[in-house]
Each structure stands twice: as structure tokens, then as C-alpha cells.
Amino acid sequence: MAKYLIKNATIVNEGKQVVADVYINEQRIEKIGQNLSASGAKEINAEGKYLFPGFIDDQVHFREPGLTHKAEIYTEAKAAVAGGITSFMEMPNTVPNTLTQELLTDKYAIGAKKSLANYSFFMGASNDNLEEVLKTDVKNVCGIKVFMGSSTGNMLVDNEKTLDGIFKNATILVATHCEDEATIRRNLEIFKEKYGDNLTPEMHPLIRSEEACYLSSSLAVSLAKKYNTRLHILHISTGKETFLFDNKTPLKDKRITAEACIHHLWFAAEDYKTKGNWIKWNPAVKTAVDRDQILQAVLDDHIDVIATDHAPHTIEEKSQVYSKAPSGGPLVQHAFNALFELYHEGKISLERIAEKTAHNLAVCFQIKDRGFIREGYFADLALVDLNSSYEVNRGNLLSKCGWSPFEGQKFNSKITHTFVSGHLAFENGVFDEGVKGERLSFER
């Protein structure tokens, strides 16, 4: 591994901004200070740029194995690194679903061989694999994923006894997708009766409604409180849900935490008119009021972390009529940019961005030696020029699916360098793929 000396960066870390040098030796940050020198180190002039701990994305769908016509770990990890994401946690709704320890091991082998970013993979729960779920290694796996609402992959867990068993017996973080299936099915029937086959994307947040989200999230919270489960609810999409979460307890002591996603912080229901299926996600993008309440919940600590829910589908798949188009889209390449745009608009501070995309992920998941810019920690870093603009178009996209909900958007910030476990994996648009990412480990 090479040695690097980042000079005169404005370091955004642990609630502060400090101009300093950072010396990286092998995989780790060896020294942070003023006027540093290091023999044999490659020097990077970071004057005027901002150095962040790398974004840790706790919810991505990289589609491998089985769905590699949409995406694969190699392509999506590269897109993530270009976007300043240094570590990801990937979901189990691949083909086959990751429902056994053997299949989980297979995914880790793919990650070790192909991922430019650091990686971890969730163990999947179904209605009948509780015994396998409970074998999950708490020190080397990020968590258990439970779909309490159906989405891509047909992994719905709706058996009350199974849910009870998971929440009662899990010794590891349980991450949930919360939408009440009965409510969604009822809403869909009502819309079909009224509109037949002429359903449109604008109906998506009414079918997958606030009520469906709140009912399911409430159930998850009640089960977690009953059994003192370590619960993490993914992609909160309604303002109403945000009040289910505590913002008084220190994060390290919370047993129930929540996540907001980029698309729920950026888009709103009126955008379906122009974006259509390109912003069709589960849970649905909802009203502008919901969007603003979710951002407020991020700021006031009802919501603890920000993620992407990166979930690519092909252009052909997303171009179908609403009822046939799958939910999900690519976001890892531009998630940081979107947050920096909110910063430019005065809606969130740089310190908060670092906290919600890195520090808090490390605390929530108890990730070992990552998520902060500290001496002795892994050098997972993103160097950002906050005053360099570019426009998103199909010619500069890196995800395999070849499209983005941000097409046509001009961003006013750019990630110039990304370090992954001390390796300079991305520099001014050029990748160095000579070193792969590391498997995340957890202090539990």
C-alpha cells in the first residue's frame, strides 16, 4: 500500500472544521496535524477542499447474484466510490435470496473479489428460516434484514409467529422495511376498481400510503420495545413516522434507530409529473410536507442516519407502464452531491452531513475503526470541492443500468478523491482498481 500526505484540507469531523494535514500509512491514518512531512508519501494539495469521512451506506441493492442484467457488485461499488461512498451494506433480495449462511458466505466471496469499496451483506429473513437467521455471526455481518412489506425479491415476512421469533431471539441488529401489506393490497384494489389498467405513478404514494407505512413501523417499534431488540427501521418516508423515534437518548444507547434516504429528502409527490417511474420507490416518495419533516427529523435526531437505498433496474424495465415498472433506482454516485446541494441551500450543515453519513453509521452498527477521521482508524476518506459544478447526464453515469433520477441536475460540488482503507481508489475521475475494499467488522 502507498503512503499519502493530504495537505491543508478543511477536515469536517466530529462537529468541527479544522484545516490540517493527514498522513496515511498503509491502510490507516497515522497522523493528523499541521505542517506534516512524510518521506516517500504521495502529496495531495487539498487547499480549499473539504475532507470528509467516507460515506457509509447501510442500504444498497447491488443485484448480485442472479440479477446482474440490472447491476453487479463490481459496477455499483465503482459508482459508489466515485460518489465518496467508501463502505456499503447490501441487501439479501438477490436471486437466490440470501436466506442461508452458505449463500451469505457466497456473497462475501464475490465482494472480496470484485468490490472496490468496503462491504458487508445482510442476512435475509423469511417466514421459515429463523434457525438459519439466528446463526448469523454478530462480529462479521452487519445485521438481519426483514421485509415487513413486499418489495423486489418476494421476501415478505408476514407470519406473526416468525416475526415474534426474530424480534425475541435476535442478538444482532434487525433492519426492517416497513409497509403494511394488507393496507397496500386494499388500496390497490380500490384504485383498480376506479381506474382499471390506467394507473399512473402519481398514484404510487396513495397506494403505498402513509397509513401503510405507519402501521408497519409502529408494529416493528412495539415488537422491539417488547423484546428490547436492536431495531433499525430503513427508509422512513412519512413525517408521521418520525415521531415514533426517540431524540433524547444518546445514539450509542438507543435500541431503536431510523434511516432517511436521499430520494425522500430530495423528491416530492409533484415530481411524479415529470419523473414518473424514475422516482418510483418502495416506500413511495410522498408529499413535500413529508420531505421537509423527514429532513427536520434528521436535523433534530429523531432520524439517525442517511442512506441511498440504491436499487437499479434497467431502462427497459422502468420504461414500462406504472403497474409493471419495478420500484427502485440508482443513487450511490450522486448521494453526497445531493446532500452538498442541500448544504448550499442552507438546509443542513457540513458537520451534520458527516455525522449522518459516517459517524452515526459507525455508532449504530458498531463498526470497528471506521466512520471518523481519527489517528489509528482506517483511512476511508472523501475529498470534496464544494465549488466545482457539473451536470448529470447519461454520458457520465457509472451504474450499470445507465440512467439516474438526477439526469439534467446541475450539482455545485464534486468528489475529487476517494480513499478506501488507505487506498486512493478514485482521483479526479480516474479509478485505481489494484486494491479491493475490505470486509467490515463489528465491535459487538
C-alpha positions in Angstrom: 0.0 0.0 0.0 1.2 3.5 -0.8 1.7 6.4 1.6 -0.2 9.6 1.2 0.0 13.1 2.7 -3.1 15.2 2.3 -2.0 18.8 2.8 -4.1 21.8 4.1 -7.5 20.1 3.9 -10.5 21.5 5.8 -11.4 18.4 7.8 -15.1 18.0 8.6 -15.2 15.7 11.5 -17.0 15.2 14.9 -18.8 18.5 14.8 -15.8 20.7 13.8 -14.0 22.1 10.8 -10.2 22.2 11.1 -7.6 22.9 8.5 -4.8 20.3 8.8 -2.7 17.7 7.1 -3.5 14.0 7.1 -0.8 11.3 6.8 -2.0 7.9 5.6 0.4 5.0 6.0 -0.7 1.6 4.8 -4.4 1.3 5.4 -4.7 3.7 8.3 -4.5 7.4 9.3 -1.2 7.6 11.1 -1.1 11.4 11.9 -3.3 14.4 11.8 -1.6 17.8 12.3 -0.1 21.0 11.0 2.9 21.2 8.6 3.4 17.4 8.4 6.0 15.8 6.2 6.4 12.2 5.2 9.3 10.7 3.2 8.1 8.7 0.2 4.5 9.8 0.5 2.4 11.0 -2.4 1.4 14.5 -1.6 -2.1 15.8 -2.4 -2.8 19.5 -2.3 -6.2 19.9 -0.6 -6.2 23.6 0.0 -9.7 25.0 -0.3 -11.2 21.5 -0.3 -13.1 19.6 2.4 -12.1 16.2 3.7 -15.0 14.0 5.0 -15.0 10.6 6.5 -16.2 8.3 3.7 -20.0 7.9 3.3 -21.1 4.5 4.9 -24.2 3.4 3.0 -26.2 1.0 5.1 -28.8 0.2 2.4 -27.9 -0.8 -1.2 -29.1 -3.4 -3.7 -26.3 -4.3 -6.0 -28.3 -7.2 -7.6 -25.6 -9.9 -7.5 -26.1 -12.8 -7.7 -28.9 -13.5 -10.1 -30.0 -10.1 -11.3 -26.8 -8.9 -12.9 -28.6 -7.6 -16.0 -29.6 -4.7 -13.7 -26.4 -4.2 -11.7 -23.4 -6.1 -10.2 -21.1 -5.6 -7.2 -18.2 -4.5 -9.5 -20.0 -1.7 -11.3 -22.1 -0.4 -8.4 -19.1 -0.4 -6.0 -17.2 1.7 -8.5 -20.1 4.1 -8.8 -20.3 4.3 -5.0 -16.6 5.1 -4.7 -16.9 7.9 -7.4 -19.6 9.3 -5.2 -17.5 9.3 -2.0 -19.1 6.2 -0.6 -16.3 4.1 0.9 -18.4 1.3 2.6 -21.7 -0.3 1.8 -24.1 -2.8 3.4 -26.0 -4.8 0.7 -29.5 -6.4 0.9 -30.5 -10.0 0.6 -33.2 -9.8 -2.1 -30.9 -11.2 -4.8 -31.5 -14.5 -6.7 -31.4 -16.7 -4.8 -32.5 -14.8 -1.8 -29.7 -14.7 0.9 -31.6 -17.0 3.3 -28.8 -19.4 4.3 -25.4 -19.0 5.9 -23.9 -20.7 2.8 -25.5 -18.2 0.4 -24.4 -15.4 2.6 -20.8 -16.7 2.5 -21.0 -16.9 -1.3 -21.8 -13.1 -1.4 -18.9 -12.3 0.8 -16.7 -14.2 -1.6 -18.0 -12.1 -4.5 -17.4 -8.9 -2.5 -13.8 -9.8 -1.7 -13.1 -10.5 -5.4 -15.0 -7.6 -7.1 -15.7 -4.7 -4.7 -13.6 -1.5 -4.9 -15.5 -0.3 -1.7 -15.6 -1.9 1.7 -18.5 -4.2 2.1 -20.9 -6.1 4.3 -24.0 -8.1 3.5 -27.2 -8.5 5.4 -28.6 -12.0 6.2 -32.2 -12.3 4.9 -35.2 -13.4 6.9 -38.2 -15.3 5.5 -41.2 -16.9 7.1 -39.4 -20.2 7.6 -35.6 -19.7 8.1 -35.5 -18.5 11.7 -32.9 -21.2 12.6 -30.6 -20.0 9.9 -31.1 -16.4 10.8 -30.0 -17.0 14.4 -26.7 -18.5 13.3 -25.6 -15.1 11.9 -22.1 -14.0 13.1 -22.6 -10.7 15.0 -18.9 -9.7 14.6 -18.7 -10.1 10.8 -22.2 -9.4 9.5 -23.9 -6.1 9.6 -27.4 -7.3 10.5 -30.6 -9.2 9.7 -32.9 -7.8 7.0 -36.7 -8.3 7.5 -39.1 -7.2 4.8 -42.3 -6.3 6.7 -43.7 -5.1 3.4 -43.2 -6.8 0.0 -40.7 -5.2 -2.5 -38.4 -6.5 -5.1 -37.5 -10.1 -4.4 -40.6 -11.6 -2.8 -39.2 -11.8 0.7 -42.2 -10.7 2.7 -42.2 -11.8 6.3 -45.9 -11.7 7.4 -46.1 -14.6 9.7 -46.7 -13.2 13.2 -45.0 -16.2 14.9 -41.9 -15.8 12.8 -41.7 -12.0 13.4 -42.1 -12.6 17.1 -39.3 -15.2 17.0 -37.0 -12.9 15.1 -37.5 -9.9 17.5 -37.4 -12.1 20.6 -34.2 -14.1 19.7 -32.1 -11.9 17.5 -28.7 -11.0 19.1 -27.8 -8.7 16.2 -29.3 -5.5 14.7 -32.6 -6.2 12.9 -33.2 -3.8 9.9 -36.7 -3.6 8.6 -38.6 -2.5 5.5 -41.9 -1.3 7.0 -45.1 -1.2 4.9 -48.3 -2.9 5.9 -49.2 -5.4 3.1 -52.9 -5.6 3.8 -53.3 -1.9 3.6 -51.4 -1.7 0.3 -53.4 -4.5 -1.2 -56.7 -2.9 -0.2 -55.6 0.5 -1.6 -54.5 -1.2 -4.9 -57.9 -2.8 -5.3 -59.7 0.5 -4.7 -57.6 2.2 -7.4 -58.0 -0.7 -9.8 -61.8 -0.6 -9.4 -61.8 3.1 -10.1 -59.1 3.4 -12.9 -58.8 -0.2 -14.3 -55.4 -0.6 -16.0 -54.9 3.2 -16.2 -52.9 3.5 -13.0 -50.2 6.2 -13.0 -47.0 6.9 -11.0 -48.8 9.8 -9.2 -51.0 7.2 -7.5 -48.0 5.4 -6.0 -47.8 7.3 -2.7 -51.6 6.9 -2.3 -51.5 3.1 -2.9 -48.3 2.6 -0.7 -49.8 5.1 1.7 -48.8 6.9 4.9 -51.2 4.6 6.8 -49.4 1.5 5.4 -46.0 2.8 6.5 -47.1 4.0 9.9 -49.0 0.7 10.8 -45.9 -1.4 9.9 -43.3 0.9 11.6 -45.5 1.0 14.7 -45.6 -2.7 14.8 -41.9 -3.0 14.5 -41.3 -0.5 17.2 -43.8 -2.3 19.5 -42.1 -5.6 19.0 -38.7 -4.1 19.6 -39.8 -2.5 22.8 -41.4 -5.8 23.9 -38.2 -7.8 23.5 -35.6 -5.0 23.7 -34.5 -5.8 20.2 -31.8 -3.7 18.5 -34.1 -2.4 15.7 -33.1 -0.2 12.7 -36.0 1.0 10.5 -35.0 1.7 7.0 -36.1 4.5 4.5 -38.6 6.5 6.6 -40.9 8.1 4.0 -43.5 10.0 6.1 -43.4 12.8 8.6 -45.8 10.9 10.8 -43.4 8.0 11.3 -40.6 10.3 12.5 -42.4 10.8 15.9 -42.1 7.1 16.6 -38.4 7.7 17.4 -36.6 9.0 20.4 -34.3 12.0 20.1 -33.3 12.3 23.7 -31.2 9.2 24.3 -27.6 9.3 23.2 -27.2 7.3 20.0 -24.8 4.7 21.5 -27.6 3.8 23.9 -30.5 3.7 21.5 -32.1 0.4 20.9 -34.4 1.7 18.1 -32.9 3.8 15.3 -34.1 5.1 11.9 -32.8 5.9 8.5 -33.7 8.6 5.9 -32.9 8.1 2.2 -31.7 10.6 -0.4 -34.8 10.3 -2.6 -37.1 11.0 0.3 -35.0 14.1 1.2 -35.0 15.4 -2.4 -38.1 14.5 -4.4 -41.8 15.0 -3.6 -45.1 13.9 -5.0 -45.3 16.7 -7.5 -42.1 15.3 -9.2 -44.1 12.3 -10.4 -45.5 14.5 -13.2 -42.0 14.9 -14.7 -40.1 12.0 -13.3 -42.7 9.3 -13.4 -41.4 5.8 -12.8 -37.9 7.1 -12.4 -38.7 8.0 -8.8 -40.9 5.0 -8.1 -39.5 3.5 -4.9 -40.9 1.4 -2.1 -41.8 3.1 0.3 -43.0 5.8 -2.1 -41.8 9.3 -2.4 -44.6 11.2 -0.7 -45.6 14.9 -0.2 -43.4 17.9 0.1 -44.6 18.2 3.7 -43.3 14.7 4.4 -40.0 15.5 2.7 -39.5 18.6 4.9 -40.5 16.7 8.0 -38.0 14.0 7.3 -35.2 16.5 6.9 -36.2 18.1 10.1 -36.2 14.7 11.8 -32.6 14.2 10.5 -31.6 17.6 12.0 -33.3 17.0 15.4 -32.1 13.4 15.8 -35.4 11.6 15.5 -33.7 10.0 12.4 -30.1 8.9 13.0 -28.6 8.1 9.6 -28.8 8.9 5.9 -28.5 6.2 3.2 -29.4 5.7 -0.5 -31.5 2.5 -1.0 -29.6 2.3 -4.3 -31.7 -0.2 -6.2 -31.1 -0.2 -10.0 -33.4 -1.6 -12.7 -32.9 -1.4 -16.5 -34.2 1.4 -18.6 -36.5 -1.0 -20.3 -37.9 -2.2 -17.0 -38.5 1.3 -15.7 -40.0 2.4 -19.1 -43.0 0.1 -18.7 -46.4 1.3 -17.6 -46.7 2.1 -13.9 -48.2 -1.2 -12.8 -45.4 -3.2 -14.5 -42.4 -1.0 -13.7 -40.4 -2.2 -10.7 -39.6 0.1 -7.8 -36.1 1.4 -7.1 -33.4 3.4 -8.8 -29.6 4.2 -8.8 -28.3 6.8 -6.3 -24.9 5.9 -5.0 -22.9 8.1 -7.4 -24.8 11.3 -6.5 -26.0 10.9 -2.9 -23.2 13.0 -1.4 -23.7 15.6 -4.2 -27.4 15.9 -3.3 -26.6 16.5 0.3 -24.0 19.1 -0.5 -26.7 20.8 -2.6 -28.9 20.9 0.5 -25.9 22.5 2.3 -25.6 25.1 -0.4 -29.3 25.9 0.1 -28.7 26.4 3.8 -30.7 23.4 4.8 -28.0 21.2 6.5 -24.5 21.9 7.8 -21.4 20.1 6.6 -20.9 18.8 10.1 -24.3 17.2 10.1 -23.7 15.6 6.8 -20.5 13.9 8.2 -22.5 12.9 11.3 -25.4 11.3 9.5 -23.5 9.6 6.7 -20.5 8.3 8.6 -20.2 8.9 12.4 -23.6 7.7 13.2 -23.4 4.7 10.9 -20.3 3.6 12.8 -22.0 4.0 16.1 -25.3 2.4 15.0 -23.7 -0.7 13.6 -20.7 -0.7 16.0 -18.3 -0.7 13.0 -14.7 -1.3 14.0 -12.3 1.6 13.4 -14.3 3.4 10.7 -16.6 6.4 10.3 -14.4 9.1 11.8 -11.2 10.9 10.8 -9.0 9.7 13.7 -5.5 8.6 14.1 -5.3 4.8 14.0 -8.6 4.5 12.1 -8.9 3.1 8.6 -8.4 5.9 6.0 -11.8 5.9 4.5 -12.0 9.5 3.2 -13.7 11.6 0.5 -12.1 14.9 -0.6 -14.7 17.4 -1.9 -14.5 20.6 -3.9 -17.6 22.4 -2.8 -17.3 24.9 -5.7 -17.0 22.8 -8.7 -20.1 22.1 -10.7 -21.2 19.6 -13.3 -24.4 18.3 -14.8 -25.6 14.7 -14.6 -26.2 13.1 -17.9 -26.1 9.6 -19.3 -22.6 10.1 -20.6 -21.1 10.4 -17.1 -23.1 7.7 -15.3 -21.3 4.7 -13.8 -24.1 2.4 -12.6 -24.7 -0.5 -15.0 -28.3 0.4 -15.5 -27.3 3.6 -17.4 -29.8 6.1 -16.0 -30.4 8.3 -13.0 -33.3 10.2 -11.4 -30.9 13.1 -11.3 -30.4 13.4 -15.0 -30.3 17.0 -16.0 -29.5 18.1 -12.5 -26.6 20.5 -12.0 -24.6 19.9 -8.8 -22.3 22.5 -7.4 -19.9 20.2 -5.6 -17.7 17.4 -6.8 -15.9 14.5 -5.1 -12.3 14.7 -6.4 -10.6 11.9 -4.4 -11.8 8.8 -2.5 -9.6 6.7 -0.2 -10.9 3.2 0.7 -9.0 1.6 3.6 -6.0 3.7 2.7 -6.0 3.0 -1.0 -6.6 6.0 -3.3 -9.3 4.3 -5.4 -10.6 7.4 -7.2 -8.7 10.6 -8.2 -10.2 13.3 -10.5 -12.3 10.8 -12.5 -9.7 8.0 -12.7 -10.0 4.7 -10.8 -7.2 2.6 -9.4 -8.6 -0.8 -9.1 -5.4 -2.5 -8.0 -6.6 -2.9 -4.4 -10.1 -4.1 -3.4 -12.1 -3.0 -0.4 -12.2 -4.7 3.0 -14.9 -6.6 4.7 -16.4 -4.6 7.6 -16.1 -5.9 11.1 -18.1 -5.0 14.1 -17.3 -4.5 17.8 -20.3 -6.3 19.4 
